[in-house]
Amino acid sequence: MAAEEVLQTVDHYKTEIERLTKELTETTHEKIQAAEYGLVVLEEKLTLKQQYDELEADYDCLKQELEQLREVPEPLDQTWKQKMALWRMCVKNPGGMNL
């Protein structure tokens, strides 16, 4: 009977080793998937950061241009307003005016 108990013990250990090997393989696969997902998220974050930086730079340039336009002397401002009014008239009635 001792030999039979040893065989059962060996079979039990083989079964346990197979179970643990399968569990390790599954866990390793899950960790790899999580790492790949993390890389995708990181790449997307970097892309969004670049877009944000570009938009922020554009905003700063436009803000500076607006400040400069607000500093335009009054006569130039009036000329600009007159040209804009004329342009609006042309847009509303494109065939009615010859410029």
Biopython code that builds the backbone (N, CA, C, O; Angstrom):
import numpy as np
from Bio.PDB.StructureBuilder import StructureBuilder

atoms = [
    (1, "MET", "N", (0.781, -1.194, 0.000)),
    (1, "MET", "CA", (0.000, 0.000, 0.000)),
    (1, "MET", "C", (0.827, 1.265, 0.000)),
    (1, "MET", "O", (0.338, 2.302, -0.447)),
    (2, "ALA", "N", (1.984, 1.232, 0.451)),
    (2, "ALA", "CA", (2.831, 2.404, 0.507)),
    (2, "ALA", "C", (3.137, 2.905, -0.897)),
    (2, "ALA", "O", (3.193, 4.115, -1.119)),
    (3, "ALA", "N", (3.336, 1.999, -1.845)),
    (3, "ALA", "CA", (3.632, 2.389, -3.221)),
    (3, "ALA", "C", (2.415, 3.064, -3.838)),
    (3, "ALA", "O", (2.551, 4.014, -4.610)),
    (4, "GLU", "N", (1.233, 2.577, -3.501)),
    (4, "GLU", "CA", (0.009, 3.158, -4.030)),
    (4, "GLU", "C", (-0.194, 4.576, -3.483)),
    (4, "GLU", "O", (-0.621, 5.457, -4.230)),
    (5, "GLU", "N", (0.093, 4.814, -2.231)),
    (5, "GLU", "CA", (-0.016, 6.139, -1.626)),
    (5, "GLU", "C", (0.981, 7.111, -2.255)),
    (5, "GLU", "O", (0.678, 8.284, -2.473)),
    (6, "VAL", "N", (2.188, 6.592, -2.543)),
    (6, "VAL", "CA", (3.207, 7.430, -3.185)),
    (6, "VAL", "C", (2.732, 7.838, -4.576)),
    (6, "VAL", "O", (2.898, 8.993, -4.968)),
    (7, "LEU", "N", (2.147, 6.910, -5.324)),
    (7, "LEU", "CA", (1.639, 7.223, -6.665)),
    (7, "LEU", "C", (0.512, 8.254, -6.589)),
    (7, "LEU", "O", (0.440, 9.150, -7.430)),
    (8, "GLN", "N", (-0.362, 8.138, -5.599)),
    (8, "GLN", "CA", (-1.437, 9.115, -5.435)),
    (8, "GLN", "C", (-0.869, 10.496, -5.091)),
    (8, "GLN", "O", (-1.338, 11.519, -5.590)),
    (9, "THR", "N", (0.137, 10.499, -4.238)),
    (9, "THR", "CA", (0.777, 11.756, -3.867)),
    (9, "THR", "C", (1.444, 12.389, -5.078)),
    (9, "THR", "O", (1.338, 13.598, -5.286)),
    (10, "VAL", "N", (2.134, 11.577, -5.883)),
    (10, "VAL", "CA", (2.791, 12.081, -7.103)),
    (10, "VAL", "C", (1.741, 12.619, -8.061)),
    (10, "VAL", "O", (1.921, 13.695, -8.632)),
    (11, "ASP", "N", (0.655, 11.891, -8.245)),
    (11, "ASP", "CA", (-0.420, 12.364, -9.122)),
    (11, "ASP", "C", (-1.011, 13.682, -8.601)),
    (11, "ASP", "O", (-1.291, 14.604, -9.367)),
    (12, "HIS", "N", (-1.188, 13.741, -7.294)),
    (12, "HIS", "CA", (-1.712, 14.977, -6.696)),
    (12, "HIS", "C", (-0.766, 16.152, -6.993)),
    (12, "HIS", "O", (-1.217, 17.233, -7.371)),
    (13, "TYR", "N", (0.536, 15.935, -6.822)),
    (13, "TYR", "CA", (1.509, 17.003, -7.085)),
    (13, "TYR", "C", (1.544, 17.377, -8.564)),
    (13, "TYR", "O", (1.670, 18.553, -8.904)),
    (14, "LYS", "N", (1.433, 16.387, -9.438)),
    (14, "LYS", "CA", (1.400, 16.681, -10.881)),
    (14, "LYS", "C", (0.180, 17.533, -11.217)),
    (14, "LYS", "O", (0.284, 18.501, -11.971)),
    (15, "THR", "N", (-0.963, 17.180, -10.664)),
    (15, "THR", "CA", (-2.187, 17.949, -10.890)),
    (15, "THR", "C", (-2.031, 19.364, -10.355)),
    (15, "THR", "O", (-2.431, 20.332, -11.002)),
    (16, "GLU", "N", (-1.453, 19.473, -9.180)),
    (16, "GLU", "CA", (-1.246, 20.803, -8.579)),
    (16, "GLU", "C", (-0.275, 21.634, -9.411)),
    (16, "GLU", "O", (-0.486, 22.833, -9.589)),
    (17, "ILE", "N", (0.779, 21.015, -9.920)),
    (17, "ILE", "CA", (1.754, 21.718, -10.770)),
    (17, "ILE", "C", (1.081, 22.193, -12.051)),
    (17, "ILE", "O", (1.319, 23.320, -12.485)),
    (18, "GLU", "N", (0.248, 21.360, -12.664)),
    (18, "GLU", "CA", (-0.473, 21.750, -13.879)),
    (18, "GLU", "C", (-1.405, 22.928, -13.607)),
    (18, "GLU", "O", (-1.475, 23.869, -14.399)),
    (19, "ARG", "N", (-2.116, 22.872, -12.490)),
    (19, "ARG", "CA", (-3.030, 23.956, -12.122)),
    (19, "ARG", "C", (-2.271, 25.262, -11.905)),
    (19, "ARG", "O", (-2.669, 26.319, -12.395)),
    (20, "LEU", "N", (-1.175, 25.169, -11.164)),
    (20, "LEU", "CA", (-0.381, 26.374, -10.889)),
    (20, "LEU", "C", (0.265, 26.927, -12.160)),
    (20, "LEU", "O", (0.351, 28.143, -12.338)),
    (21, "THR", "N", (0.717, 26.034, -13.042)),
    (21, "THR", "CA", (1.311, 26.472, -14.309)),
    (21, "THR", "C", (0.270, 27.191, -15.154)),
    (21, "THR", "O", (0.562, 28.233, -15.741)),
    (22, "LYS", "N", (-0.940, 26.648, -15.221)),
    (22, "LYS", "CA", (-2.021, 27.290, -15.976)),
    (22, "LYS", "C", (-2.358, 28.653, -15.375)),
    (22, "LYS", "O", (-2.521, 29.628, -16.109)),
    (23, "GLU", "N", (-2.462, 28.728, -14.060)),
    (23, "GLU", "CA", (-2.768, 29.985, -13.384)),
    (23, "GLU", "C", (-1.673, 31.020, -13.621)),
    (23, "GLU", "O", (-1.960, 32.197, -13.835)),
    (24, "LEU", "N", (-0.415, 30.576, -13.581)),
    (24, "LEU", "CA", (0.702, 31.488, -13.839)),
    (24, "LEU", "C", (0.654, 32.018, -15.267)),
    (24, "LEU", "O", (0.894, 33.202, -15.502)),
    (25, "THR", "N", (0.342, 31.141, -16.218)),
    (25, "THR", "CA", (0.249, 31.554, -17.622)),
    (25, "THR", "C", (-0.865, 32.590, -17.806)),
    (25, "THR", "O", (-0.674, 33.598, -18.486)),
    (26, "GLU", "N", (-2.019, 32.338, -17.200)),
    (26, "GLU", "CA", (-3.136, 33.283, -17.307)),
    (26, "GLU", "C", (-2.792, 34.620, -16.665)),
    (26, "GLU", "O", (-3.075, 35.674, -17.235)),
    (27, "THR", "N", (-2.192, 34.582, -15.498)),
    (27, "THR", "CA", (-1.820, 35.813, -14.797)),
    (27, "THR", "C", (-0.787, 36.603, -15.592)),
    (27, "THR", "O", (-0.871, 37.828, -15.688)),
    (28, "THR", "N", (0.183, 35.901, -16.157)),
    (28, "THR", "CA", (1.200, 36.564, -16.976)),
    (28, "THR", "C", (0.564, 37.223, -18.196)),
    (28, "THR", "O", (0.908, 38.351, -18.549)),
    (29, "HIS", "N", (-0.359, 36.518, -18.833)),
    (29, "HIS", "CA", (-1.059, 37.067, -20.000)),
    (29, "HIS", "C", (-1.848, 38.322, -19.609)),
    (29, "HIS", "O", (-1.830, 39.316, -20.335)),
    (30, "GLU", "N", (-2.534, 38.279, -18.477)),
    (30, "GLU", "CA", (-3.295, 39.444, -18.015)),
    (30, "GLU", "C", (-2.377, 40.631, -17.733)),
    (30, "GLU", "O", (-2.727, 41.772, -18.037)),
    (31, "LYS", "N", (-1.212, 40.369, -17.159)),
    (31, "LYS", "CA", (-0.262, 41.457, -16.882)),
    (31, "LYS", "C", (0.261, 42.064, -18.175)),
    (31, "LYS", "O", (0.435, 43.279, -18.265)),
    (32, "ILE", "N", (0.510, 41.231, -19.171)),
    (32, "ILE", "CA", (0.991, 41.726, -20.468)),
    (32, "ILE", "C", (-0.083, 42.591, -21.119)),
    (32, "ILE", "O", (0.217, 43.656, -21.658)),
    (33, "GLN", "N", (-1.336, 42.132, -21.071)),
    (33, "GLN", "CA", (-2.433, 42.923, -21.635)),
    (33, "GLN", "C", (-2.566, 44.262, -20.913)),
    (33, "GLN", "O", (-2.775, 45.294, -21.550)),
    (34, "ALA", "N", (-2.446, 44.249, -19.604)),
    (34, "ALA", "CA", (-2.543, 45.491, -18.832)),
    (34, "ALA", "C", (-1.401, 46.445, -19.194)),
    (34, "ALA", "O", (-1.606, 47.654, -19.298)),
    (35, "ALA", "N", (-0.211, 45.900, -19.384)),
    (35, "ALA", "CA", (0.935, 46.737, -19.762)),
    (35, "ALA", "C", (0.730, 47.335, -21.151)),
    (35, "ALA", "O", (1.031, 48.508, -21.370)),
    (36, "GLU", "N", (0.219, 46.540, -22.091)),
    (36, "GLU", "CA", (-0.035, 47.050, -23.444)),
    (36, "GLU", "C", (-1.089, 48.144, -23.409)),
    (36, "GLU", "O", (-0.954, 49.162, -24.089)),
    (37, "TYR", "N", (-2.139, 47.938, -22.619)),
    (37, "TYR", "CA", (-3.176, 48.960, -22.484)),
    (37, "TYR", "C", (-2.590, 50.234, -21.875)),
    (37, "TYR", "O", (-2.909, 51.344, -22.302)),
    (38, "GLY", "N", (-1.733, 50.058, -20.877)),
    (38, "GLY", "CA", (-1.084, 51.210, -20.257)),
    (38, "GLY", "C", (-0.254, 52.004, -21.252)),
    (38, "GLY", "O", (-0.232, 53.234, -21.205)),
    (39, "LEU", "N", (0.431, 51.304, -22.158)),
    (39, "LEU", "CA", (1.216, 51.997, -23.188)),
    (39, "LEU", "C", (0.321, 52.781, -24.138)),
    (39, "LEU", "O", (0.650, 53.900, -24.532)),
    (40, "VAL", "N", (-0.807, 52.192, -24.503)),
    (40, "VAL", "CA", (-1.747, 52.891, -25.378)),
    (40, "VAL", "C", (-2.263, 54.154, -24.699)),
    (40, "VAL", "O", (-2.339, 55.214, -25.320)),
    (41, "VAL", "N", (-2.613, 54.036, -23.433)),
    (41, "VAL", "CA", (-3.104, 55.196, -22.680)),
    (41, "VAL", "C", (-2.014, 56.262, -22.582)),
    (41, "VAL", "O", (-2.295, 57.451, -22.729)),
    (42, "LEU", "N", (-0.788, 55.847, -22.336)),
    (42, "LEU", "CA", (0.323, 56.792, -22.232)),
    (42, "LEU", "C", (0.557, 57.510, -23.555)),
    (42, "LEU", "O", (0.773, 58.722, -23.569)),
    (43, "GLU", "N", (0.517, 56.778, -24.664)),
    (43, "GLU", "CA", (0.697, 57.397, -25.980)),
    (43, "GLU", "C", (-0.418, 58.397, -26.254)),
    (43, "GLU", "O", (-0.167, 59.481, -26.781)),
    (44, "GLU", "N", (-1.651, 58.033, -25.898)),
    (44, "GLU", "CA", (-2.772, 58.942, -26.101)),
    (44, "GLU", "C", (-2.615, 60.193, -25.239)),
    (44, "GLU", "O", (-2.922, 61.301, -25.678)),
    (45, "LYS", "N", (-2.139, 60.010, -24.023)),
    (45, "LYS", "CA", (-1.915, 61.157, -23.132)),
    (45, "LYS", "C", (-0.868, 62.097, -23.733)),
    (45, "LYS", "O", (-1.035, 63.317, -23.709)),
    (46, "LEU", "N", (0.209, 61.526, -24.270)),
    (46, "LEU", "CA", (1.247, 62.358, -24.874)),
    (46, "LEU", "C", (0.714, 63.120, -26.086)),
    (46, "LEU", "O", (1.038, 64.291, -26.284)),
    (47, "THR", "N", (-0.103, 62.450, -26.891)),
    (47, "THR", "CA", (-0.697, 63.105, -28.058)),
    (47, "THR", "C", (-1.595, 64.258, -27.614)),
    (47, "THR", "O", (-1.537, 65.351, -28.178)),
    (48, "LEU", "N", (-2.418, 64.011, -26.610)),
    (48, "LEU", "CA", (-3.299, 65.065, -26.109)),
    (48, "LEU", "C", (-2.506, 66.219, -25.509)),
    (48, "LEU", "O", (-2.892, 67.378, -25.656)),
    (49, "LYS", "N", (-1.409, 65.913, -24.839)),
    (49, "LYS", "CA", (-0.559, 66.962, -24.265)),
    (49, "LYS", "C", (0.042, 67.828, -25.370)),
    (49, "LYS", "O", (0.100, 69.051, -25.245)),
    (50, "GLN", "N", (0.488, 67.189, -26.451)),
    (50, "GLN", "CA", (1.036, 67.951, -27.576)),
    (50, "GLN", "C", (-0.031, 68.853, -28.192)),
    (50, "GLN", "O", (0.227, 70.020, -28.486)),
    (51, "GLN", "N", (-1.238, 68.300, -28.387)),
    (51, "GLN", "CA", (-2.328, 69.106, -28.943)),
    (51, "GLN", "C", (-2.659, 70.264, -28.017)),
    (51, "GLN", "O", (-2.890, 71.384, -28.473)),
    (52, "TYR", "N", (-2.683, 70.000, -26.729)),
    (52, "TYR", "CA", (-2.961, 71.055, -25.758)),
    (52, "TYR", "C", (-1.902, 72.153, -25.834)),
    (52, "TYR", "O", (-2.229, 73.339, -25.842)),
    (53, "ASP", "N", (-0.638, 71.750, -25.889)),
    (53, "ASP", "CA", (0.445, 72.727, -25.963)),
    (53, "ASP", "C", (0.333, 73.576, -27.232)),
    (53, "ASP", "O", (0.552, 74.787, -27.198)),
    (54, "GLU", "N", (-0.011, 72.928, -28.354)),
    (54, "GLU", "CA", (-0.173, 73.673, -29.608)),
    (54, "GLU", "C", (-1.336, 74.660, -29.511)),
    (54, "GLU", "O", (-1.219, 75.811, -29.933)),
    (55, "LEU", "N", (-2.450, 74.204, -28.957)),
    (55, "LEU", "CA", (-3.608, 75.088, -28.804)),
    (55, "LEU", "C", (-3.309, 76.243, -27.853)),
    (55, "LEU", "O", (-3.750, 77.371, -28.073)),
    (56, "GLU", "N", (-2.566, 75.952, -26.808)),
    (56, "GLU", "CA", (-2.206, 76.999, -25.859)),
    (56, "GLU", "C", (-1.295, 78.035, -26.531)),
    (56, "GLU", "O", (-1.434, 79.234, -26.291)),
    (57, "ALA", "N", (-0.371, 77.574, -27.366)),
    (57, "ALA", "CA", (0.511, 78.495, -28.090)),
    (57, "ALA", "C", (-0.299, 79.347, -29.070)),
    (57, "ALA", "O", (-0.074, 80.552, -29.183)),
    (58, "ASP", "N", (-1.245, 78.716, -29.780)),
    (58, "ASP", "CA", (-2.111, 79.468, -30.699)),
    (58, "ASP", "C", (-2.926, 80.506, -29.934)),
    (58, "ASP", "O", (-3.071, 81.646, -30.377)),
    (59, "TYR", "N", (-3.450, 80.103, -28.790)),
    (59, "TYR", "CA", (-4.230, 81.019, -27.964)),
    (59, "TYR", "C", (-3.388, 82.227, -27.549)),
    (59, "TYR", "O", (-3.847, 83.367, -27.627)),
    (60, "ASP", "N", (-2.163, 81.970, -27.112)),
    (60, "ASP", "CA", (-1.286, 83.061, -26.682)),
    (60, "ASP", "C", (-0.996, 84.015, -27.836)),
    (60, "ASP", "O", (-0.987, 85.233, -27.654)),
    (61, "CYS", "N", (-0.757, 83.455, -29.030)),
    (61, "CYS", "CA", (-0.502, 84.312, -30.199)),
    (61, "CYS", "C", (-1.726, 85.153, -30.538)),
    (61, "CYS", "O", (-1.613, 86.354, -30.784)),
    (62, "LEU", "N", (-2.884, 84.526, -30.550)),
    (62, "LEU", "CA", (-4.110, 85.260, -30.868)),
    (62, "LEU", "C", (-4.421, 86.318, -29.810)),
    (62, "LEU", "O", (-4.886, 87.411, -30.133)),
    (63, "LYS", "N", (-4.165, 85.991, -28.576)),
    (63, "LYS", "CA", (-4.390, 86.960, -27.500)),
    (63, "LYS", "C", (-3.464, 88.167, -27.681)),
    (63, "LYS", "O", (-3.875, 89.312, -27.491)),
    (64, "GLN", "N", (-2.223, 87.896, -28.046)),
    (64, "GLN", "CA", (-1.278, 88.984, -28.269)),
    (64, "GLN", "C", (-1.698, 89.826, -29.477)),
    (64, "GLN", "O", (-1.615, 91.054, -29.438)),
    (65, "GLU", "N", (-2.150, 89.165, -30.551)),
    (65, "GLU", "CA", (-2.620, 89.909, -31.729)),
    (65, "GLU", "C", (-3.808, 90.789, -31.371)),
    (65, "GLU", "O", (-3.885, 91.940, -31.803)),
    (66, "LEU", "N", (-4.733, 90.252, -30.584)),
    (66, "LEU", "CA", (-5.896, 91.027, -30.172)),
    (66, "LEU", "C", (-5.473, 92.247, -29.368)),
    (66, "LEU", "O", (-5.997, 93.342, -29.575)),
    (67, "GLU", "N", (-4.539, 92.065, -28.463)),
    (67, "GLU", "CA", (-4.053, 93.199, -27.674)),
    (67, "GLU", "C", (-3.408, 94.252, -28.575)),
    (67, "GLU", "O", (-3.585, 95.450, -28.356)),
    (68, "GLN", "N", (-2.666, 93.808, -29.580)),
    (68, "GLN", "CA", (-2.038, 94.751, -30.504)),
    (68, "GLN", "C", (-3.091, 95.480, -31.333)),
    (68, "GLN", "O", (-2.965, 96.678, -31.586)),
    (69, "LEU", "N", (-4.125, 94.760, -31.753)),
    (69, "LEU", "CA", (-5.185, 95.406, -32.537)),
    (69, "LEU", "C", (-5.952, 96.417, -31.698)),
    (69, "LEU", "O", (-6.415, 97.433, -32.215)),
    (70, "ARG", "N", (-6.084, 96.148, -30.437)),
    (70, "ARG", "CA", (-6.779, 97.098, -29.565)),
    (70, "ARG", "C", (-5.969, 98.377, -29.376)),
    (70, "ARG", "O", (-6.520, 99.413, -29.004)),
    (71, "GLU", "N", (-4.677, 98.308, -29.629)),
    (71, "GLU", "CA", (-3.806, 99.467, -29.477)),
    (71, "GLU", "C", (-3.674, 100.279, -30.769)),
    (71, "GLU", "O", (-2.923, 101.254, -30.811)),
    (72, "VAL", "N", (-4.403, 99.884, -31.831)),
    (72, "VAL", "CA", (-4.320, 100.595, -33.116)),
    (72, "VAL", "C", (-4.856, 102.012, -32.925)),
    (72, "VAL", "O", (-5.888, 102.202, -32.283)),
    (73, "PRO", "N", (-4.165, 103.001, -33.475)),
    (73, "PRO", "CA", (-4.638, 104.390, -33.345)),
    (73, "PRO", "C", (-6.047, 104.552, -33.926)),
    (73, "PRO", "O", (-6.446, 103.819, -34.831)),
    (74, "GLU", "N", (-6.773, 105.499, -33.404)),
    (74, "GLU", "CA", (-8.173, 105.720, -33.776)),
    (74, "GLU", "C", (-8.391, 105.923, -35.278)),
    (74, "GLU", "O", (-9.319, 105.318, -35.815)),
    (75, "PRO", "N", (-7.598, 106.734, -35.993)),
    (75, "PRO", "CA", (-7.851, 106.905, -37.435)),
    (75, "PRO", "C", (-7.743, 105.578, -38.199)),
    (75, "PRO", "O", (-8.551, 105.304, -39.087)),
    (76, "LEU", "N", (-6.756, 104.765, -37.856)),
    (76, "LEU", "CA", (-6.632, 103.470, -38.523)),
    (76, "LEU", "C", (-7.812, 102.582, -38.168)),
    (76, "LEU", "O", (-8.301, 101.814, -38.996)),
    (77, "ASP", "N", (-8.262, 102.696, -36.926)),
    (77, "ASP", "CA", (-9.405, 101.915, -36.485)),
    (77, "ASP", "C", (-10.644, 102.315, -37.272)),
    (77, "ASP", "O", (-11.424, 101.452, -37.676)),
    (78, "GLN", "N", (-10.839, 103.624, -37.499)),
    (78, "GLN", "CA", (-11.992, 104.099, -38.268)),
    (78, "GLN", "C", (-11.905, 103.611, -39.717)),
    (78, "GLN", "O", (-12.911, 103.196, -40.293)),
    (79, "THR", "N", (-10.706, 103.659, -40.304)),
    (79, "THR", "CA", (-10.518, 103.166, -41.667)),
    (79, "THR", "C", (-10.873, 101.687, -41.743)),
    (79, "THR", "O", (-11.536, 101.240, -42.679)),
    (80, "TRP", "N", (-10.430, 100.951, -40.760)),
    (80, "TRP", "CA", (-10.723, 99.520, -40.732)),
    (80, "TRP", "C", (-12.226, 99.291, -40.624)),
    (80, "TRP", "O", (-12.770, 98.420, -41.302)),
    (81, "LYS", "N", (-12.900, 100.069, -39.776)),
    (81, "LYS", "CA", (-14.348, 99.927, -39.614)),
    (81, "LYS", "C", (-15.081, 100.265, -40.911)),
    (81, "LYS", "O", (-16.069, 99.616, -41.256)),
    (82, "GLN", "N", (-14.600, 101.277, -41.625)),
    (82, "GLN", "CA", (-15.217, 101.641, -42.898)),
    (82, "GLN", "C", (-15.044, 100.522, -43.920)),
    (82, "GLN", "O", (-15.977, 100.187, -44.651)),
    (83, "LYS", "N", (-13.852, 99.953, -43.965)),
    (83, "LYS", "CA", (-13.604, 98.854, -44.903)),
    (83, "LYS", "C", (-14.452, 97.641, -44.554)),
    (83, "LYS", "O", (-14.942, 96.946, -45.444)),
    (84, "MET", "N", (-14.624, 97.387, -43.285)),
    (84, "MET", "CA", (-15.449, 96.256, -42.882)),
    (84, "MET", "C", (-16.906, 96.494, -43.250)),
    (84, "MET", "O", (-17.591, 95.570, -43.689)),
    (85, "ALA", "N", (-17.388, 97.717, -43.077)),
    (85, "ALA", "CA", (-18.766, 98.038, -43.447)),
    (85, "ALA", "C", (-18.948, 97.865, -44.956)),
    (85, "ALA", "O", (-19.960, 97.315, -45.390)),
    (86, "LEU", "N", (-17.998, 98.319, -45.750)),
    (86, "LEU", "CA", (-18.061, 98.165, -47.195)),
    (86, "LEU", "C", (-18.029, 96.687, -47.574)),
    (86, "LEU", "O", (-18.757, 96.244, -48.462)),
    (87, "TRP", "N", (-17.201, 95.958, -46.907)),
    (87, "TRP", "CA", (-17.099, 94.518, -47.182)),
    (87, "TRP", "C", (-18.429, 93.828, -46.868)),
    (87, "TRP", "O", (-18.892, 92.979, -47.629)),
    (88, "ARG", "N", (-19.030, 94.200, -45.745)),
    (88, "ARG", "CA", (-20.320, 93.597, -45.372)),
    (88, "ARG", "C", (-21.386, 93.904, -46.420)),
    (88, "ARG", "O", (-22.220, 93.054, -46.734)),
    (89, "MET", "N", (-21.356, 95.126, -46.961)),
    (89, "MET", "CA", (-22.302, 95.484, -47.995)),
    (89, "MET", "C", (-22.075, 94.627, -49.243)),
    (89, "MET", "O", (-23.029, 94.189, -49.887)),
    (90, "CYS", "N", (-20.837, 94.400, -49.569)),
    (90, "CYS", "CA", (-20.517, 93.582, -50.742)),
    (90, "CYS", "C", (-20.956, 92.133, -50.527)),
    (90, "CYS", "O", (-21.424, 91.476, -51.456)),
    (91, "VAL", "N", (-20.803, 91.652, -49.321)),
    (91, "VAL", "CA", (-21.185, 90.279, -49.031)),
    (91, "VAL", "C", (-22.694, 90.127, -49.109)),
    (91, "VAL", "O", (-23.192, 89.125, -49.622)),
    (92, "LYS", "N", (-23.436, 91.123, -48.598)),
    (92, "LYS", "CA", (-24.897, 91.050, -48.618)),
    (92, "LYS", "C", (-25.441, 91.208, -50.022)),
    (92, "LYS", "O", (-26.472, 90.627, -50.361)),
    (93, "ASN", "N", (-24.749, 91.997, -50.847)),
    (93, "ASN", "CA", (-25.210, 92.282, -52.210)),
    (93, "ASN", "C", (-24.030, 92.163, -53.152)),
    (93, "ASN", "O", (-23.513, 93.184, -53.605)),
    (94, "PRO", "N", (-23.574, 90.933, -53.473)),
    (94, "PRO", "CA", (-22.332, 90.763, -54.229)),
    (94, "PRO", "C", (-22.366, 91.355, -55.630)),
    (94, "PRO", "O", (-21.327, 91.821, -56.098)),
    (95, "GLY", "N", (-23.486, 91.365, -56.319)),
    (95, "GLY", "CA", (-23.502, 91.886, -57.685)),
    (95, "GLY", "C", (-23.811, 93.355, -57.763)),
    (95, "GLY", "O", (-23.706, 93.946, -58.838)),
    (96, "GLY", "N", (-24.190, 93.970, -56.655)),
    (96, "GLY", "CA", (-24.645, 95.352, -56.670)),
    (96, "GLY", "C", (-23.560, 96.387, -56.594)),
    (96, "GLY", "O", (-23.846, 97.562, -56.824)),
    (97, "MET", "N", (-22.328, 96.028, -56.286)),
    (97, "MET", "CA", (-21.271, 97.021, -56.136)),
    (97, "MET", "C", (-20.073, 96.610, -56.969)),
    (97, "MET", "O", (-19.696, 95.438, -56.996)),
    (98, "ASN", "N", (-19.492, 97.554, -57.631)),
    (98, "ASN", "CA", (-18.235, 97.332, -58.352)),
    (98, "ASN", "C", (-17.120, 98.015, -57.601)),
    (98, "ASN", "O", (-17.119, 99.235, -57.437)),
    (99, "LEU", "N", (-16.179, 97.228, -57.150)),
    (99, "LEU", "CA", (-15.067, 97.795, -56.386)),
    (99, "LEU", "C", (-13.847, 97.904, -57.261)),
    (99, "LEU", "O", (-12.799, 98.360, -56.804)),
]
sb = StructureBuilder()
sb.init_structure("model")
sb.init_model(0)
sb.init_chain("A")
sb.init_seg("    ")
for serial, (resi, resn, name, xyz) in enumerate(atoms, 1):
    if name == "N":
        sb.init_residue(resn, " ", resi, " ")
    sb.init_atom(name, np.array(xyz, "f"), 0.0, 1.0, " ", f" {name:<3s}", serial, name[0])
structure = sb.get_structure()
